[in-house]
Amino acid sequence: MAERTWQGLALRVGTAQLLCGVSRVAEIADPGPVTPVCGTVGWFAGLAGLRGNVLPVTDLAAFLGVREEGPGEHARVLVIRRDEENFGLLVDEVLGLRKFPAAALSADVASVPDGLAMYVIEVIHDNGATLPVLDPDLLIGSEKFLNVRAN
C-alpha cells in the first residue's frame, strides 16, 4: 500500500516561507494591474480584473507584517475560492509544488511567529526547517482580513 502524501504549494511571502494546501488554491495568476481603493488599509492591494470578474487582492506579506520591500517580478496572486467568492492573495513567489508524507504534518505550531500563528493549524518539519501551513479559511474568515476600511 502506498504511503499517503500531502501536496502543497511552497510560497515566499515577504521574509517568510509558507505552504498552502494545493486543494485550497483555485488558480495562480499573474498580478496584472491592481487598482488601489481609497480609504482602505495599506495591506489591501486593491481590485483586479480576472476573466471579467472583480477580485479583491490582499498583499499577504503586508497583512502578516513580513513585508520588507514591494513585490517583485516573481509575484503571483493565489486565487482562493470560499463560499462562492474569490479572494486574491498576493505572494512574492510561488516556489513550486511540494509533496510530503501525510505523517509529516504536525499540529505543534508553537514555533510559528505570532503574526502568522493564528492562520496556521499545522506545520511540516523538513530538513531542519519548520514550514507553516497556511489555512486560507482562518485567514479569510478573520475579522482583520474582512475589515479593509482604514481607520
CNS distance restraints for C-alpha pairs under 8 A (distance, minus, plus):
assign (resid   3 and name CA) (resid 101 and name CA) 6.85 0.50 0.50
assign (resid   3 and name CA) (resid 102 and name CA) 7.95 0.50 0.50
assign (resid   4 and name CA) (resid 101 and name CA) 6.03 0.50 0.50
assign (resid   4 and name CA) (resid 102 and name CA) 5.57 0.50 0.50
assign (resid   5 and name CA) (resid  99 and name CA) 6.38 0.50 0.50
assign (resid   5 and name CA) (resid 100 and name CA) 5.48 0.50 0.50
assign (resid   5 and name CA) (resid 101 and name CA) 4.35 0.50 0.50
assign (resid   5 and name CA) (resid 102 and name CA) 4.67 0.50 0.50
assign (resid   6 and name CA) (resid  21 and name CA) 7.76 0.50 0.50
assign (resid   6 and name CA) (resid  99 and name CA) 5.69 0.50 0.50
assign (resid   6 and name CA) (resid 100 and name CA) 5.28 0.50 0.50
assign (resid   6 and name CA) (resid 101 and name CA) 6.00 0.50 0.50
assign (resid   6 and name CA) (resid 102 and name CA) 5.03 0.50 0.50
assign (resid   7 and name CA) (resid  21 and name CA) 6.09 0.50 0.50
assign (resid   7 and name CA) (resid  22 and name CA) 5.92 0.50 0.50
assign (resid   7 and name CA) (resid  97 and name CA) 6.93 0.50 0.50
assign (resid   7 and name CA) (resid  98 and name CA) 5.72 0.50 0.50
assign (resid   7 and name CA) (resid  99 and name CA) 4.55 0.50 0.50
assign (resid   7 and name CA) (resid 100 and name CA) 6.49 0.50 0.50
assign (resid   8 and name CA) (resid  19 and name CA) 5.75 0.50 0.50
assign (resid   8 and name CA) (resid  20 and name CA) 5.17 0.50 0.50
assign (resid   8 and name CA) (resid  21 and name CA) 4.19 0.50 0.50
assign (resid   8 and name CA) (resid  22 and name CA) 4.68 0.50 0.50
assign (resid   8 and name CA) (resid  23 and name CA) 7.97 0.50 0.50
assign (resid   8 and name CA) (resid  97 and name CA) 5.80 0.50 0.50
assign (resid   8 and name CA) (resid  98 and name CA) 5.40 0.50 0.50
assign (resid   8 and name CA) (resid  99 and name CA) 6.53 0.50 0.50
assign (resid   9 and name CA) (resid  19 and name CA) 5.42 0.50 0.50
assign (resid   9 and name CA) (resid  20 and name CA) 5.26 0.50 0.50
assign (resid   9 and name CA) (resid  21 and name CA) 6.30 0.50 0.50
assign (resid   9 and name CA) (resid  22 and name CA) 5.76 0.50 0.50
assign (resid   9 and name CA) (resid  94 and name CA) 6.95 0.50 0.50
assign (resid   9 and name CA) (resid  95 and name CA) 7.21 0.50 0.50
assign (resid   9 and name CA) (resid  96 and name CA) 5.69 0.50 0.50
assign (resid   9 and name CA) (resid  97 and name CA) 4.65 0.50 0.50
assign (resid   9 and name CA) (resid  98 and name CA) 6.07 0.50 0.50
assign (resid  10 and name CA) (resid  17 and name CA) 7.12 0.50 0.50
assign (resid  10 and name CA) (resid  18 and name CA) 5.92 0.50 0.50
assign (resid  10 and name CA) (resid  19 and name CA) 4.67 0.50 0.50
assign (resid  10 and name CA) (resid  20 and name CA) 6.82 0.50 0.50
assign (resid  10 and name CA) (resid  94 and name CA) 6.08 0.50 0.50
assign (resid  10 and name CA) (resid  95 and name CA) 5.11 0.50 0.50
assign (resid  10 and name CA) (resid  96 and name CA) 5.45 0.50 0.50
assign (resid  10 and name CA) (resid  97 and name CA) 6.15 0.50 0.50
assign (resid  10 and name CA) (resid  98 and name CA) 6.48 0.50 0.50
assign (resid  11 and name CA) (resid  17 and name CA) 5.61 0.50 0.50
assign (resid  11 and name CA) (resid  18 and name CA) 5.18 0.50 0.50
assign (resid  11 and name CA) (resid  19 and name CA) 5.92 0.50 0.50
assign (resid  11 and name CA) (resid  20 and name CA) 7.64 0.50 0.50
assign (resid  11 and name CA) (resid  91 and name CA) 7.03 0.50 0.50
assign (resid  11 and name CA) (resid  92 and name CA) 7.52 0.50 0.50
assign (resid  11 and name CA) (resid  93 and name CA) 5.77 0.50 0.50
assign (resid  11 and name CA) (resid  94 and name CA) 4.68 0.50 0.50
assign (resid  11 and name CA) (resid  95 and name CA) 5.41 0.50 0.50
assign (resid  11 and name CA) (resid  96 and name CA) 7.51 0.50 0.50
assign (resid  12 and name CA) (resid  16 and name CA) 5.91 0.50 0.50
assign (resid  12 and name CA) (resid  17 and name CA) 4.66 0.50 0.50
assign (resid  12 and name CA) (resid  18 and name CA) 6.47 0.50 0.50
assign (resid  12 and name CA) (resid  91 and name CA) 6.57 0.50 0.50
assign (resid  12 and name CA) (resid  92 and name CA) 5.50 0.50 0.50
assign (resid  12 and name CA) (resid  93 and name CA) 5.04 0.50 0.50
assign (resid  12 and name CA) (resid  94 and name CA) 6.44 0.50 0.50
assign (resid  12 and name CA) (resid  95 and name CA) 6.88 0.50 0.50
assign (resid  13 and name CA) (resid  17 and name CA) 6.08 0.50 0.50
assign (resid  13 and name CA) (resid  18 and name CA) 7.19 0.50 0.50
assign (resid  13 and name CA) (resid  60 and name CA) 6.75 0.50 0.50
assign (resid  13 and name CA) (resid  61 and name CA) 5.14 0.50 0.50
assign (resid  13 and name CA) (resid  66 and name CA) 7.29 0.50 0.50
assign (resid  13 and name CA) (resid  67 and name CA) 7.62 0.50 0.50
assign (resid  13 and name CA) (resid  91 and name CA) 5.25 0.50 0.50
assign (resid  13 and name CA) (resid  92 and name CA) 5.22 0.50 0.50
assign (resid  13 and name CA) (resid  93 and name CA) 7.01 0.50 0.50
assign (resid  14 and name CA) (resid  61 and name CA) 4.97 0.50 0.50
assign (resid  14 and name CA) (resid  62 and name CA) 7.82 0.50 0.50
assign (resid  14 and name CA) (resid  66 and name CA) 5.11 0.50 0.50
assign (resid  14 and name CA) (resid  67 and name CA) 4.60 0.50 0.50
assign (resid  14 and name CA) (resid  68 and name CA) 6.36 0.50 0.50
assign (resid  14 and name CA) (resid  69 and name CA) 7.60 0.50 0.50
assign (resid  14 and name CA) (resid  91 and name CA) 7.76 0.50 0.50
assign (resid  14 and name CA) (resid  92 and name CA) 6.36 0.50 0.50
assign (resid  15 and name CA) (resid  61 and name CA) 7.95 0.50 0.50
assign (resid  15 and name CA) (resid  66 and name CA) 5.59 0.50 0.50
assign (resid  15 and name CA) (resid  67 and name CA) 6.73 0.50 0.50
assign (resid  15 and name CA) (resid  68 and name CA) 7.24 0.50 0.50
assign (resid  16 and name CA) (resid  66 and name CA) 6.87 0.50 0.50
assign (resid  17 and name CA) (resid 131 and name CA) 6.65 0.50 0.50
assign (resid  17 and name CA) (resid 132 and name CA) 7.68 0.50 0.50
assign (resid  18 and name CA) (resid 131 and name CA) 5.59 0.50 0.50
assign (resid  18 and name CA) (resid 132 and name CA) 5.24 0.50 0.50
assign (resid  18 and name CA) (resid 133 and name CA) 6.00 0.50 0.50
assign (resid  18 and name CA) (resid 134 and name CA) 6.67 0.50 0.50
assign (resid  19 and name CA) (resid 131 and name CA) 6.52 0.50 0.50
assign (resid  19 and name CA) (resid 132 and name CA) 6.10 0.50 0.50
assign (resid  19 and name CA) (resid 133 and name CA) 4.64 0.50 0.50
assign (resid  19 and name CA) (resid 134 and name CA) 6.03 0.50 0.50
assign (resid  20 and name CA) (resid  24 and name CA) 7.13 0.50 0.50
assign (resid  20 and name CA) (resid  25 and name CA) 7.86 0.50 0.50
assign (resid  20 and name CA) (resid 133 and name CA) 5.48 0.50 0.50
assign (resid  20 and name CA) (resid 134 and name CA) 5.17 0.50 0.50
assign (resid  20 and name CA) (resid 135 and name CA) 6.94 0.50 0.50
assign (resid  20 and name CA) (resid 136 and name CA) 7.92 0.50 0.50
assign (resid  21 and name CA) (resid  25 and name CA) 7.29 0.50 0.50
assign (resid  21 and name CA) (resid 133 and name CA) 7.35 0.50 0.50
assign (resid  21 and name CA) (resid 134 and name CA) 7.73 0.50 0.50
assign (resid  21 and name CA) (resid 135 and name CA) 7.96 0.50 0.50
assign (resid  22 and name CA) (resid  97 and name CA) 7.91 0.50 0.50
assign (resid  24 and name CA) (resid  80 and name CA) 6.49 0.50 0.50
assign (resid  24 and name CA) (resid  81 and name CA) 7.60 0.50 0.50
assign (resid  24 and name CA) (resid 136 and name CA) 7.24 0.50 0.50
assign (resid  25 and name CA) (resid  78 and name CA) 6.39 0.50 0.50
assign (resid  25 and name CA) (resid  79 and name CA) 5.95 0.50 0.50
assign (resid  25 and name CA) (resid  80 and name CA) 5.11 0.50 0.50
assign (resid  25 and name CA) (resid  81 and name CA) 7.23 0.50 0.50
assign (resid  26 and name CA) (resid  78 and name CA) 7.57 0.50 0.50
assign (resid  26 and name CA) (resid  79 and name CA) 5.49 0.50 0.50
assign (resid  26 and name CA) (resid  80 and name CA) 5.57 0.50 0.50
assign (resid  26 and name CA) (resid  81 and name CA) 6.19 0.50 0.50
assign (resid  27 and name CA) (resid  78 and name CA) 6.02 0.50 0.50
assign (resid  27 and name CA) (resid  79 and name CA) 5.04 0.50 0.50
assign (resid  27 and name CA) (resid  80 and name CA) 7.35 0.50 0.50
assign (resid  28 and name CA) (resid  76 and name CA) 6.61 0.50 0.50
assign (resid  28 and name CA) (resid  77 and name CA) 5.75 0.50 0.50
assign (resid  28 and name CA) (resid  78 and name CA) 4.76 0.50 0.50
assign (resid  28 and name CA) (resid  79 and name CA) 6.10 0.50 0.50
assign (resid  29 and name CA) (resid  76 and name CA) 5.77 0.50 0.50
assign (resid  29 and name CA) (resid  77 and name CA) 5.10 0.50 0.50
assign (resid  29 and name CA) (resid  78 and name CA) 6.48 0.50 0.50
assign (resid  29 and name CA) (resid  79 and name CA) 7.35 0.50 0.50
assign (resid  30 and name CA) (resid  75 and name CA) 7.29 0.50 0.50
assign (resid  30 and name CA) (resid  76 and name CA) 5.05 0.50 0.50
assign (resid  30 and name CA) (resid  77 and name CA) 6.10 0.50 0.50
assign (resid  31 and name CA) (resid  75 and name CA) 6.82 0.50 0.50
assign (resid  31 and name CA) (resid  76 and name CA) 5.43 0.50 0.50
assign (resid  31 and name CA) (resid  77 and name CA) 5.54 0.50 0.50
assign (resid  31 and name CA) (resid  90 and name CA) 7.33 0.50 0.50
assign (resid  32 and name CA) (resid  48 and name CA) 7.46 0.50 0.50
assign (resid  33 and name CA) (resid  48 and name CA) 6.32 0.50 0.50
assign (resid  33 and name CA) (resid  49 and name CA) 7.94 0.50 0.50
assign (resid  34 and name CA) (resid  45 and name CA) 6.85 0.50 0.50
assign (resid  34 and name CA) (resid  46 and name CA) 5.69 0.50 0.50
assign (resid  34 and name CA) (resid  47 and name CA) 5.36 0.50 0.50
assign (resid  34 and name CA) (resid  48 and name CA) 4.66 0.50 0.50
assign (resid  34 and name CA) (resid  49 and name CA) 7.82 0.50 0.50
assign (resid  34 and name CA) (resid  57 and name CA) 7.66 0.50 0.50
assign (resid  35 and name CA) (resid  45 and name CA) 7.56 0.50 0.50
assign (resid  35 and name CA) (resid  46 and name CA) 5.12 0.50 0.50
assign (resid  35 and name CA) (resid  47 and name CA) 5.12 0.50 0.50
assign (resid  35 and name CA) (resid  48 and name CA) 6.28 0.50 0.50
assign (resid  36 and name CA) (resid  44 and name CA) 7.96 0.50 0.50
assign (resid  36 and name CA) (resid  45 and name CA) 5.94 0.50 0.50
assign (resid  36 and name CA) (resid  46 and name CA) 4.19 0.50 0.50
assign (resid  36 and name CA) (resid  47 and name CA) 6.54 0.50 0.50
assign (resid  37 and name CA) (resid  45 and name CA) 7.90 0.50 0.50
assign (resid  37 and name CA) (resid  46 and name CA) 5.40 0.50 0.50
assign (resid  37 and name CA) (resid  47 and name CA) 7.31 0.50 0.50
assign (resid  39 and name CA) (resid 149 and name CA) 5.97 0.50 0.50
assign (resid  39 and name CA) (resid 150 and name CA) 5.42 0.50 0.50
assign (resid  40 and name CA) (resid  44 and name CA) 6.57 0.50 0.50
assign (resid  40 and name CA) (resid 148 and name CA) 5.24 0.50 0.50
assign (resid  40 and name CA) (resid 149 and name CA) 4.38 0.50 0.50
assign (resid  40 and name CA) (resid 150 and name CA) 4.55 0.50 0.50
assign (resid  41 and name CA) (resid 148 and name CA) 5.44 0.50 0.50
assign (resid  41 and name CA) (resid 149 and name CA) 5.86 0.50 0.50
assign (resid  41 and name CA) (resid 150 and name CA) 4.61 0.50 0.50
assign (resid  41 and name CA) (resid 151 and name CA) 7.91 0.50 0.50
assign (resid  42 and name CA) (resid  62 and name CA) 7.58 0.50 0.50
assign (resid  43 and name CA) (resid  58 and name CA) 6.09 0.50 0.50
assign (resid  43 and name CA) (resid  59 and name CA) 5.27 0.50 0.50
assign (resid  43 and name CA) (resid  60 and name CA) 7.29 0.50 0.50
assign (resid  43 and name CA) (resid  62 and name CA) 4.97 0.50 0.50
assign (resid  43 and name CA) (resid  63 and name CA) 5.11 0.50 0.50
assign (resid  44 and name CA) (resid  57 and name CA) 6.42 0.50 0.50
assign (resid  44 and name CA) (resid  58 and name CA) 4.60 0.50 0.50
assign (resid  44 and name CA) (resid  59 and name CA) 6.03 0.50 0.50
assign (resid  44 and name CA) (resid  63 and name CA) 7.79 0.50 0.50
assign (resid  44 and name CA) (resid 148 and name CA) 6.46 0.50 0.50
assign (resid  45 and name CA) (resid  56 and name CA) 7.92 0.50 0.50
assign (resid  45 and name CA) (resid  57 and name CA) 5.46 0.50 0.50
assign (resid  45 and name CA) (resid  58 and name CA) 5.20 0.50 0.50
assign (resid  45 and name CA) (resid  59 and name CA) 5.63 0.50 0.50
assign (resid  46 and name CA) (resid  56 and name CA) 5.98 0.50 0.50
assign (resid  46 and name CA) (resid  57 and name CA) 5.46 0.50 0.50
assign (resid  46 and name CA) (resid  58 and name CA) 7.11 0.50 0.50
assign (resid  47 and name CA) (resid  54 and name CA) 6.41 0.50 0.50
assign (resid  47 and name CA) (resid  55 and name CA) 5.53 0.50 0.50
assign (resid  47 and name CA) (resid  56 and name CA) 4.67 0.50 0.50
assign (resid  47 and name CA) (resid  57 and name CA) 5.81 0.50 0.50
assign (resid  48 and name CA) (resid  54 and name CA) 5.76 0.50 0.50
assign (resid  48 and name CA) (resid  55 and name CA) 5.10 0.50 0.50
assign (resid  48 and name CA) (resid  56 and name CA) 6.48 0.50 0.50
assign (resid  48 and name CA) (resid  57 and name CA) 6.88 0.50 0.50
assign (resid  49 and name CA) (resid  53 and name CA) 5.57 0.50 0.50
assign (resid  49 and name CA) (resid  54 and name CA) 4.84 0.50 0.50
assign (resid  49 and name CA) (resid  55 and name CA) 5.99 0.50 0.50
assign (resid  50 and name CA) (resid  54 and name CA) 6.34 0.50 0.50
assign (resid  50 and name CA) (resid  55 and name CA) 6.55 0.50 0.50
assign (resid  55 and name CA) (resid  86 and name CA) 6.47 0.50 0.50
assign (resid  55 and name CA) (resid  87 and name CA) 6.06 0.50 0.50
assign (resid  55 and name CA) (resid  88 and name CA) 6.24 0.50 0.50
assign (resid  56 and name CA) (resid  86 and name CA) 7.76 0.50 0.50
assign (resid  56 and name CA) (resid  87 and name CA) 5.63 0.50 0.50
assign (resid  56 and name CA) (resid  88 and name CA) 5.79 0.50 0.50
assign (resid  57 and name CA) (resid  77 and name CA) 7.75 0.50 0.50
assign (resid  57 and name CA) (resid  87 and name CA) 6.41 0.50 0.50
assign (resid  57 and name CA) (resid  88 and name CA) 4.33 0.50 0.50
assign (resid  57 and name CA) (resid  89 and name CA) 5.68 0.50 0.50
assign (resid  57 and name CA) (resid  90 and name CA) 6.53 0.50 0.50
assign (resid  58 and name CA) (resid  63 and name CA) 7.31 0.50 0.50
assign (resid  58 and name CA) (resid  87 and name CA) 7.98 0.50 0.50
assign (resid  58 and name CA) (resid  88 and name CA) 6.14 0.50 0.50
assign (resid  58 and name CA) (resid  89 and name CA) 5.07 0.50 0.50
assign (resid  58 and name CA) (resid  90 and name CA) 5.88 0.50 0.50
assign (resid  59 and name CA) (resid  63 and name CA) 6.14 0.50 0.50
assign (resid  59 and name CA) (resid  89 and name CA) 6.12 0.50 0.50
assign (resid  59 and name CA) (resid  90 and name CA) 4.74 0.50 0.50
assign (resid  59 and name CA) (resid  91 and name CA) 6.86 0.50 0.50
assign (resid  60 and name CA) (resid  64 and name CA) 6.10 0.50 0.50
assign (resid  60 and name CA) (resid  89 and name CA) 5.78 0.50 0.50
assign (resid  60 and name CA) (resid  90 and name CA) 5.63 0.50 0.50
assign (resid  60 and name CA) (resid  91 and name CA) 6.07 0.50 0.50
assign (resid  61 and name CA) (resid  65 and name CA) 6.00 0.50 0.50
assign (resid  61 and name CA) (resid  66 and name CA) 5.04 0.50 0.50
assign (resid  61 and name CA) (resid  67 and name CA) 4.80 0.50 0.50
assign (resid  61 and name CA) (resid  90 and name CA) 7.87 0.50 0.50
assign (resid  61 and name CA) (resid  91 and name CA) 6.93 0.50 0.50
assign (resid  61 and name CA) (resid  92 and name CA) 7.88 0.50 0.50
assign (resid  62 and name CA) (resid  66 and name CA) 6.07 0.50 0.50
assign (resid  62 and name CA) (resid  67 and name CA) 4.97 0.50 0.50
assign (resid  64 and name CA) (resid 115 and name CA) 5.74 0.50 0.50
assign (resid  64 and name CA) (resid 116 and name CA) 6.15 0.50 0.50
assign (resid  65 and name CA) (resid 115 and name CA) 6.88 0.50 0.50
assign (resid  71 and name CA) (resid  75 and name CA) 5.78 0.50 0.50
assign (resid  71 and name CA) (resid  91 and name CA) 7.57 0.50 0.50
assign (resid  71 and name CA) (resid  92 and name CA) 5.39 0.50 0.50
assign (resid  72 and name CA) (resid  92 and name CA) 6.62 0.50 0.50
assign (resid  74 and name CA) (resid  92 and name CA) 6.17 0.50 0.50
assign (resid  74 and name CA) (resid  93 and name CA) 5.15 0.50 0.50
assign (resid  74 and name CA) (resid  94 and name CA) 7.69 0.50 0.50
assign (resid  75 and name CA) (resid  90 and name CA) 6.87 0.50 0.50
assign (resid  75 and name CA) (resid  91 and name CA) 5.60 0.50 0.50
assign (resid  75 and name CA) (resid  92 and name CA) 4.19 0.50 0.50
assign (resid  75 and name CA) (resid  93 and name CA) 4.92 0.50 0.50
assign (resid  75 and name CA) (resid  94 and name CA) 7.58 0.50 0.50
assign (resid  76 and name CA) (resid  90 and name CA) 5.81 0.50 0.50
assign (resid  76 and name CA) (resid  91 and name CA) 5.54 0.50 0.50
assign (resid  76 and name CA) (resid  92 and name CA) 6.49 0.50 0.50
assign (resid  76 and name CA) (resid  93 and name CA) 6.19 0.50 0.50
assign (resid  76 and name CA) (resid  94 and name CA) 6.93 0.50 0.50
assign (resid  77 and name CA) (resid  88 and name CA) 5.70 0.50 0.50
assign (resid  77 and name CA) (resid  89 and name CA) 5.26 0.50 0.50
assign (resid  77 and name CA) (resid  90 and name CA) 4.43 0.50 0.50
assign (resid  77 and name CA) (resid  91 and name CA) 6.13 0.50 0.50
assign (resid  78 and name CA) (resid  88 and name CA) 5.54 0.50 0.50
assign (resid  78 and name CA) (resid  89 and name CA) 5.06 0.50 0.50
assign (resid  78 and name CA) (resid  90 and name CA) 6.46 0.50 0.50
assign (resid  78 and name CA) (resid  91 and name CA) 7.31 0.50 0.50
assign (resid  79 and name CA) (resid  86 and name CA) 6.35 0.50 0.50
assign (resid  79 and name CA) (resid  87 and name CA) 5.67 0.50 0.50
assign (resid  79 and name CA) (resid  88 and name CA) 4.69 0.50 0.50
assign (resid  79 and name CA) (resid  89 and name CA) 6.53 0.50 0.50
assign (resid  80 and name CA) (resid  86 and name CA) 5.59 0.50 0.50
assign (resid  80 and name CA) (resid  87 and name CA) 5.19 0.50 0.50
assign (resid  80 and name CA) (resid  88 and name CA) 6.28 0.50 0.50
assign (resid  80 and name CA) (resid  89 and name CA) 7.55 0.50 0.50
assign (resid  80 and name CA) (resid 136 and name CA) 7.35 0.50 0.50
assign (resid  81 and name CA) (resid  85 and name CA) 5.61 0.50 0.50
assign (resid  81 and name CA) (resid  86 and name CA) 4.48 0.50 0.50
assign (resid  81 and name CA) (resid  87 and name CA) 6.40 0.50 0.50
assign (resid  82 and name CA) (resid  86 and name CA) 6.31 0.50 0.50
assign (resid  82 and name CA) (resid  87 and name CA) 7.76 0.50 0.50
assign (resid  82 and name CA) (resid 137 and name CA) 7.53 0.50 0.50
assign (resid 100 and name CA) (resid 104 and name CA) 6.47 0.50 0.50
assign (resid 101 and name CA) (resid 105 and name CA) 7.84 0.50 0.50
assign (resid 104 and name CA) (resid 124 and name CA) 5.64 0.50 0.50
assign (resid 104 and name CA) (resid 125 and name CA) 6.66 0.50 0.50
assign (resid 105 and name CA) (resid 122 and name CA) 6.19 0.50 0.50
assign (resid 105 and name CA) (resid 123 and name CA) 5.77 0.50 0.50
assign (resid 105 and name CA) (resid 124 and name CA) 4.97 0.50 0.50
assign (resid 105 and name CA) (resid 125 and name CA) 7.64 0.50 0.50
assign (resid 106 and name CA) (resid 122 and name CA) 5.33 0.50 0.50
assign (resid 106 and name CA) (resid 123 and name CA) 5.29 0.50 0.50
assign (resid 106 and name CA) (resid 124 and name CA) 6.09 0.50 0.50
assign (resid 106 and name CA) (resid 125 and name CA) 7.85 0.50 0.50
assign (resid 107 and name CA) (resid 121 and name CA) 6.19 0.50 0.50
assign (resid 107 and name CA) (resid 122 and name CA) 4.57 0.50 0.50
assign (resid 107 and name CA) (resid 123 and name CA) 6.45 0.50 0.50
assign (resid 108 and name CA) (resid 122 and name CA) 6.75 0.50 0.50
assign (resid 108 and name CA) (resid 123 and name CA) 6.91 0.50 0.50
assign (resid 109 and name CA) (resid 117 and name CA) 7.03 0.50 0.50
assign (resid 109 and name CA) (resid 120 and name CA) 7.41 0.50 0.50
assign (resid 109 and name CA) (resid 121 and name CA) 6.85 0.50 0.50
assign (resid 109 and name CA) (resid 122 and name CA) 6.16 0.50 0.50
assign (resid 109 and name CA) (resid 123 and name CA) 6.23 0.50 0.50
assign (resid 109 and name CA) (resid 132 and name CA) 7.65 0.50 0.50
assign (resid 111 and name CA) (resid 130 and name CA) 7.80 0.50 0.50
assign (resid 112 and name CA) (resid 116 and name CA) 6.67 0.50 0.50
assign (resid 112 and name CA) (resid 117 and name CA) 5.41 0.50 0.50
assign (resid 112 and name CA) (resid 132 and name CA) 6.72 0.50 0.50
assign (resid 113 and name CA) (resid 117 and name CA) 5.87 0.50 0.50
assign (resid 114 and name CA) (resid 118 and name CA) 7.33 0.50 0.50
assign (resid 116 and name CA) (resid 120 and name CA) 6.72 0.50 0.50
assign (resid 117 and name CA) (resid 121 and name CA) 7.74 0.50 0.50
assign (resid 118 and name CA) (resid 138 and name CA) 7.44 0.50 0.50
assign (resid 119 and name CA) (resid 134 and name CA) 5.92 0.50 0.50
assign (resid 119 and name CA) (resid 135 and name CA) 5.68 0.50 0.50
assign (resid 119 and name CA) (resid 136 and name CA) 7.37 0.50 0.50
assign (resid 119 and name CA) (resid 138 and name CA) 5.23 0.50 0.50
assign (resid 119 and name CA) (resid 139 and name CA) 5.37 0.50 0.50
assign (resid 120 and name CA) (resid 132 and name CA) 6.34 0.50 0.50
assign (resid 120 and name CA) (resid 133 and name CA) 5.66 0.50 0.50
assign (resid 120 and name CA) (resid 134 and name CA) 4.90 0.50 0.50
assign (resid 120 and name CA) (resid 135 and name CA) 5.52 0.50 0.50
assign (resid 120 and name CA) (resid 138 and name CA) 7.66 0.50 0.50
assign (resid 121 and name CA) (resid 133 and name CA) 6.88 0.50 0.50
assign (resid 121 and name CA) (resid 134 and name CA) 7.41 0.50 0.50
assign (resid 121 and name CA) (resid 135 and name CA) 6.79 0.50 0.50
assign (resid 122 and name CA) (resid 132 and name CA) 6.35 0.50 0.50
assign (resid 122 and name CA) (resid 133 and name CA) 5.47 0.50 0.50
assign (resid 122 and name CA) (resid 134 and name CA) 7.91 0.50 0.50
assign (resid 123 and name CA) (resid 130 and name CA) 6.42 0.50 0.50
assign (resid 123 and name CA) (resid 131 and name CA) 5.42 0.50 0.50
assign (resid 123 and name CA) (resid 132 and name CA) 4.37 0.50 0.50
assign (resid 123 and name CA) (resid 133 and name CA) 5.29 0.50 0.50
assign (resid 124 and name CA) (resid 130 and name CA) 5.80 0.50 0.50
assign (resid 124 and name CA) (resid 131 and name CA) 5.15 0.50 0.50
assign (resid 124 and name CA) (resid 132 and name CA) 6.53 0.50 0.50
assign (resid 124 and name CA) (resid 133 and name CA) 7.27 0.50 0.50
assign (resid 125 and name CA) (resid 129 and name CA) 5.65 0.50 0.50
assign (resid 125 and name CA) (resid 130 and name CA) 4.61 0.50 0.50
assign (resid 125 and name CA) (resid 131 and name CA) 6.26 0.50 0.50
assign (resid 126 and name CA) (resid 130 and name CA) 6.37 0.50 0.50
assign (resid 126 and name CA) (resid 131 and name CA) 7.30 0.50 0.50
assign (resid 135 and name CA) (resid 139 and name CA) 6.53 0.50 0.50
assign (resid 136 and name CA) (resid 140 and name CA) 5.88 0.50 0.50
assign (resid 137 and name CA) (resid 141 and name CA) 5.65 0.50 0.50
assign (resid 138 and name CA) (resid 142 and name CA) 6.03 0.50 0.50
assign (resid 139 and name CA) (resid 145 and name CA) 6.64 0.50 0.50
assign (resid 140 and name CA) (resid 145 and name CA) 5.85 0.50 0.50
assign (resid 140 and name CA) (resid 146 and name CA) 6.95 0.50 0.50
assign (resid 141 and name CA) (resid 145 and name CA) 7.06 0.50 0.50
assign (resid 141 and name CA) (resid 146 and name CA) 7.10 0.50 0.50
assign (resid 142 and name CA) (resid 146 and name CA) 6.44 0.50 0.50
assign (resid 143 and name CA) (resid 147 and name CA) 6.17 0.50 0.50
assign (resid 144 and name CA) (resid 148 and name CA) 7.55 0.50 0.50
